[in-house]
Amino acid sequence: MGSAASSVEPVRLYPELKRDLLLRAAEERISIPEAIRRAIGQYLRAS
């Protein structure tokens, strides 16, 4: 990660997506924000 301060970005999740996110984060024993950061990182690298 960079040295700049982090930002908070509000996002709305469909109930099914939120459920899947909670389950995946629990499986991997990581926080919800960490799961979101990883997903965004993978999305950007795939472009």
Secondary structure as GFF3:
##gff-version 3
##sequence-region A 1 47
A	DSSP	alpha_helix	15	28	.	.	.	ID=ss1
A	DSSP	alpha_helix	32	46	.	.	.	ID=ss2
###
